[in-house]
Amino acid sequence: MAFRTTSDLVKGILGPGPRKYNYDGSTPLTPFITAANNFVTQAKAIADNRGYSTTDGPDADDDTASLWGLLERWIAAHFYQVMDQGYQSRSTEGASGQFTGQTGKKLESTYYGQAALAMDWTGSCEILDKRKIASLDWGGKPPSQQIPYCERD
């Protein structure tokens, strides 16, 4: 399995930023990158199936610079924060804390997931995240049991 991102690129996203969420480096990021790779591979298949050409552009040969590498990076950061939630507020004397994110919101539960949804111009991450996949089943008789129109009463 070829990853489209690296641990260093994911660490760069988890580092200091507007939310001041610092990755301390003690947790290996490979499991989160593996999960993100699986998710992004499925999203890319949906985009390809829908006819989006996502391999065009100047960075088409460099997976880490492509749309899918970018999405894999942000989704890996999302999966990491789902397991190790950042503080929204905390206090040291009372030892209380309030964490960011909401359960049941899938990619929308973290800022990293929201950013990935915003970056995906194909919409395939949202389709996969919300399970917006249509299917069609035939509800009639099989052809061997069908009566031609001219033979009906």
NUDRENMAR-580534 format. One record per residue: residue number from 1; residue in three letters; x, y, z of N, C-alpha, C, CB in turn. Coordinates in steps of 0.05 Angstrom, whole numbers. Each point is the difference from the previous one (the first is absolute). Glycine has a CB too. Example, Ala and Ser with C-alpha at 12.3 -4.5 7.8 and 13.67 -1.06 7.14 Angstrom:
2
   i  aa n.east n.north   n.up ca.east ca.north  ca.up c.east c.north   c.up cb.east cb.north  cb.up
   1 ALA    264    -114    156     -18       24      0     18      24      0     -38      -23     25
   2 SER     31      44    -39      16       24      1    -15      22     14      24      -13    -43
! end
This chain:
153
   i  aa n.east n.north   n.up ca.east ca.north  ca.up c.east c.north   c.up cb.east cb.north  cb.up
   1 MET     17     -23      0     -17       23      0     18      25      0     -37      -25     24
   2 ALA     33      41    -44      16       25     -2    -15      23     12      23      -17    -41
   3 PHE    -11      29     62     -13       23     12      4      25    -17       7      -20     45
   4 ARG    -25      38    -44       1       25    -15     11      23     17     -38      -15    -28
   5 THR     43       9     53      11       20     19     21     -12     18     -44       24     -2
   6 THR     56      -8     18      20      -10     19     -7      10     28      36        1    -36
   7 SER    -23     -14     56      -4        8     27      8      29      5       7      -47     14
   8 ASP     15      56    -27       9       27      4    -21      20    -10      48      -16     -4
   9 LEU    -61      10    -18     -20       19    -11    -24       1     18      16      -10    -46
  10 VAL    -24     -13     58     -23        0     18      8      14     26     -16      -44    -19
  11 LYS     41      41     28       9       14     24     -1      30     -4      30      -39     12
  12 GLY    -24      48    -37      -1       28     -6    -28      12      3      38       -7    -31
  13 ILE    -58      -9     25     -28        9      3     -8      -1     30     -11      -17    -46
  14 LEU     20      -3     61      -7       -2     28     15      19     18     -10      -47     -9
  15 GLY     31      60     -2      16       19     16    -15      25      7      40      -18    -23
  16 PRO    -25      37     34     -13       25      8    -16      13    -22      37        7     33
  17 GLY    -60       3    -27     -17       13    -19    -21      16     14       9      -37    -33
  18 PRO    -31      42     20     -21       16     12    -12     -13     25     -10       19    -44
  19 ARG     10     -46     45     -11      -14     23     22      -7     20     -36      -19    -29
  20 LYS     61      25     23      23       -6     18      0     -29      9      -1       48     15
  21 TYR     -4     -66    -34       0      -29      6     28     -10     -6     -50       -5     -9
  22 ASN     65      -2     28      28       -8     -4      2     -31      1      17       43     20
  23 TYR     -7     -54    -41       5      -29     -1     27      -4     14     -26       -7    -43
  24 ASP     26     -10     64      24       -3     16     19     -21    -12     -26       13     40
  25 GLY     18     -27    -60      19      -19    -13      1     -28     13      26       39    -13
  26 SER    -41     -43     35       2      -26     13    -17     -21    -13       9       24     42
  27 THR    -29     -17    -56     -18      -19    -13      8      -4    -30     -38       13     32
  28 PRO     42     -38    -40       6       -4    -29    -24       8    -17      33      -37     12
  29 LEU    -28      50    -34     -22        9    -17     -7     -20    -22      14       46      9
  30 THR      1     -68    -12      -5      -19    -21    -29     -12      0      49      -11      2
  31 PRO    -60       4     21     -28      -10     -1    -20      20    -11      12      -29     39
  32 PHE     -8      54    -32     -18       21     -9      4       6    -30       0       20     46
  33 ILE     25     -22    -55       5        3    -29    -11     -23    -16      42       26     11
  34 THR    -40     -50      1     -11      -24    -13    -31       3     -3      38      -28     19
  35 ALA    -51      36      2     -29        4     -2     -7      22    -20      -5      -14     48
  36 ALA     20      36    -48      -5       21    -19      5      -9    -28      12       34     35
  37 ASN      9     -50    -39       5      -11    -27    -23     -16    -10      49        0     10
  38 ASN    -60     -17      7     -23      -17     -8    -24      18     -7      16      -37     30
  39 PHE    -21      57    -14     -23       18     -5      4      15    -26      -7        5     49
  40 VAL     31       6    -53       6       16    -24      0     -18    -26      26       33     28
  41 THR    -17     -57    -25       0      -18    -23    -29      -5     -9      43      -22     15
  42 GLN    -61      18      4     -28       -4     -7    -13      25    -11      -3      -34     36
  43 ALA     11      58    -25     -11       25    -10     10       5    -29      -1       19     47
  44 LYS     26     -26    -52      11        3    -27    -14     -18    -20      45       12     20
  45 ALA    -52     -36    -11     -15      -18    -18    -28      11     -6      25      -39     20
  46 ILE    -37      51      0     -26       13     -5      3      23    -20     -16      -12     47
  47 ALA     36      28    -43       5       23    -18      5     -10    -29      18       28     39
  48 ASP     -1     -49    -41       6      -11    -27    -25     -11    -13      46      -11     15
  49 ASN    -63      -2      1     -25      -12    -10    -19      22     -9       6      -39     31
  50 ARG     -5      62    -18     -18       22     -7     11      16    -24     -15        3     48
  51 GLY     39     -10    -57      11       13    -24     18      25      6     -40      -16    -23
  52 TYR     48      20     48      18       22      6     28      -8     -7     -30       16     37
  53 SER     44       2    -51      28       -4     -6     17      12     22     -10       -1    -50
  54 THR     19     -15     68      14       11     23     30      -6     -2     -40       -6     28
  55 THR     49      -3    -51      29       -5     -3     13      21    -18      -8      -49      7
  56 ASP     -7      70    -14      11       20    -17     15      21     17     -37       -7    -34
  57 GLY     52      24     20      13       23     14     29      -4      3     -41        8     24
  58 PRO     55      13    -15      29       -1      2     11     -20     20       0       47    -14
  59 ASP    -16     -54     34      10      -18     21    -12     -28     -2       4       39     29
  60 ALA    -12     -47    -53     -13      -25     -4     18     -24      7     -28       21    -35
  61 ASP     54     -18     31      18      -23      5      9      -1     29      15        3    -47
  62 ASP    -19      18     62       9        1     28    -24      -4     18      38       31    -12
  63 ASP    -40     -55     23     -24       -7     17     -3      18     24       5      -46    -15
  64 THR     18      55     27      -2       17     24    -10      28     -7      37      -27     21
  65 ALA    -35      35    -46      -9       27     -7    -27       0    -14      47       13     -4
  66 SER    -57     -37     -2     -26       -2    -14    -23       5     19      20      -33    -32
  67 LEU    -44      36     21     -24        3     16     -3     -23     20     -22       25    -38
  68 TRP     28     -49     29      -4      -24     17     21      -1     22     -20      -24    -39
  69 GLY     44      33     33      20        1     21     -7      21     22      34      -14    -33
  70 LEU    -45      36     23      -9       21     19    -23     -10     17      15       35    -33
  71 LEU    -34     -48     21     -23      -10     15      9     -22     19     -30       11    -38
  72 GLU     48     -28     30      10      -21     17     13      11     25       6      -30    -40
  73 ARG      9      52     36      14       13     22    -20      11     21      38       12    -32
  74 TRP    -58       3     22     -19       12     18    -19     -20     13       2       41    -28
  75 ILE     -9     -62     13     -17      -21     12     16     -16     21     -27       -3    -43
  76 ALA     53      -2     38      16      -13     21      1      17     25      28      -22    -36
  77 ALA    -25      48     33      -1       18     23    -27      -1     14      33       30    -22
  78 HIS    -54     -32      6     -27       -3     11     -3     -26     17     -19       26    -39
  79 PHE     28     -48     28      -1      -26     14     16       1     26      -7      -24    -43
  80 TYR     30      38     42      17        2     24    -16      16     21      43       -2    -27
  81 GLN    -55      24     20     -13       17     20    -26     -13     10      19       40    -22
  82 VAL    -31     -57      6     -23      -15     10      8     -18     24     -21        0    -46
  83 MET     45     -11     44      10      -18     22     12      16     23       8      -35    -35
  84 ASP      3      59     29      13       16     21    -10      28     -3      42      -29      0
  85 GLN    -66      34     11     -13       26     -4     15      23     13     -44      -25     -3
  86 GLY     43      47    -11      13       24     10    -19      15     20      26        4    -43
  87 TYR    -14      13     58     -16       15     20    -13      24    -14      31      -14     37
  88 GLN    -56      19    -30     -14       24     -8      5      21     22     -35      -26    -27
  89 SER     33      16     52       7       17     23     10     -19     22     -34       37    -13
  90 ARG     50     -26     32       9      -16     22      8      19     23      16      -37    -31
  91 SER    -15      25     55       9       16     23     19     -17     16     -43       27      1
  92 THR     63     -16     10      20      -16     14     -6      -5     29      33       18    -31
  93 GLU    -44       2     45      -6       -3     29    -24     -19      4      19       46      8
  94 GLY    -40     -43    -23     -23      -16      4      1     -27    -15     -26       42      5
  95 ALA     48     -46    -21       4      -24    -15    -23      -7    -18      29      -16     36
  96 SER    -42      36    -48     -22       -6    -18      9       5    -28     -34       13     35
  97 GLY     19     -23    -54       6        3    -28    -24      -4    -18      47      -14      9
  98 GLN    -46      27    -32     -21       -3    -19     14      -6    -27     -33       31     25
  99 PHE     24     -52    -38      14       -9    -24    -15       9    -25      17      -39     24
 100 THR     -2      42    -46     -12        7    -26    -12     -24    -13      33       37     -5
 101 GLY    -51     -32    -14     -11      -21    -16    -27     -10     11      46      -13    -13
 102 GLN    -61       0     -4     -25      -11      7     -1     -28    -11     -24       45      1
 103 THR     14     -64     15      -2      -27    -10    -24      -2    -20      21      -18     43
 104 GLY    -19       1    -62     -21       -4    -19      0      19    -23     -26      -17     37
 105 LYS     45      35    -38       2       19    -22     20      -8    -22     -13       36     33
 106 LYS     26     -58    -29      19      -11    -19     22      20     -7     -36      -30    -19
 107 LEU     41      36     -6      21       18     -7     -5      29     10       9      -28    -41
 108 GLU    -34      34     45      -6       27     10      6       4     30     -35        2    -35
 109 SER     43     -24     49       5        2     29     26      14      7     -27      -42      5
 110 THR     46      45    -24      25       14      5      5      21    -21      19      -41     23
 111 TYR     -3      60    -16       8       21    -20     15     -12    -23       1       34     37
 112 TYR     14     -55    -32      16      -14    -21    -19     -13    -20      38       -7     32
 113 GLY    -58      -7    -22     -20      -12    -18    -16      20    -16      -3      -38     32
 114 GLN     -4      60    -19     -15       22    -13     17      12    -23     -25        9     42
 115 ALA     51      -6    -36      18       10    -21      2     -19    -23      26       25     35
 116 ALA    -24     -51    -30       1      -20    -21    -25       1    -17      29      -29     29
 117 LEU    -52      31    -17     -25        2    -15      0      25    -18     -24      -24     37
 118 ALA     34      46    -26       1       25    -16     19      -1    -23     -12       24     41
 119 MET     35     -39    -38      20       -2    -21     -8     -19    -22      34       10     34
 120 ASP    -52     -29    -29      -7      -20    -19    -20      11    -20       9      -37     33
 121 TRP      0      47    -55     -18       12    -20    -16     -21    -15      32       38     -5
 122 THR    -25     -63      7     -16      -21    -13    -25      -8     15      42      -17    -20
 123 GLY    -42      23     47     -23       -7     16      0     -29      9     -25       35    -23
 124 SER     45     -51     15       0      -29      5      5      -6     30      15       -8    -47
 125 CYS      0      25     61       4       -4     29    -27       3     15      48       16     -4
 126 GLU    -64       4     -4     -26        3     13    -18     -23     -7       6       50     -3
 127 ILE     -6     -59    -22     -16      -23     -7      7     -24     17      -3       17    -47
 128 LEU     29     -22     50       9      -23     16     -6       4     30      36       -9    -34
 129 ASP    -32      33     43      -4        7     29    -29      -2      8      40       30     -2
 130 LYS    -58     -21    -16     -29        0      6    -13     -25    -10       0       50     -2
 131 ARG     15     -67    -11     -11      -25    -12    -22       7    -20      11      -26     42
 132 LYS     -7      46    -58     -19        9    -20      4     -16    -26      -3       46     20
 133 ILE      0     -72    -18       5      -17    -23    -27     -13     -8      48       -9     14
 134 ALA    -57      16    -38     -26      -10     -9      2     -28    -11     -14       47    -11
 135 SER     -7     -62     13      -1      -27    -12    -28      -4    -12      35      -18     33
 136 LEU    -37       0    -51     -25       -5    -13     -5     -30     -2       4       43    -27
 137 ASP    -27     -51     35      -8      -29     -1    -25      -2    -17      21      -10     46
 138 TRP    -23     -12    -61     -23       -6    -16    -21     -12     18      28       -6    -42
 139 GLY    -52      16     42     -21      -10     18    -20     -17    -15       5       40     28
 140 GLY     -1     -45    -54     -20      -15    -16      8     -30     -1     -10       41    -26
 141 LYS     -4     -54      8       5      -29     -4     25      -4    -17     -50       -9      3
 142 PRO     63     -14      1      22       -6    -18    -10      -4    -29      26      -22     39
 143 PRO     -9      26    -59      -8       -2    -28    -14     -26     -7      37       29    -11
 144 SER    -29     -51     24     -13      -26     -6    -29      -1      9      45      -22      4
 145 GLN    -53      38     15     -28        0     10    -17      23    -11      17      -22     41
 146 GLN     -6      39    -58     -14       22    -11    -18      -9    -23      37       31     14
 147 ILE    -61     -19    -16     -19       -6    -21      2      23    -20     -31      -26     30
 148 PRO     35      20    -56       1       21    -20    -26      16      0      31      -27    -28
 149 TYR    -30      52     21     -23       18      1    -22     -10    -17      31       39      8
 150 CYS    -25     -50    -32     -21       -8    -19    -15     -25     10      28       19    -37
 151 GLU    -17     -34     57     -13      -24     10    -16       5     26      36      -27    -21
 152 ARG    -36      51     31     -14        7     24    -30       4     -6      41       21     19
 153 ASP    -59     -25      1     -29        5     -4     -7      28     -1      -8      -41     24
! end
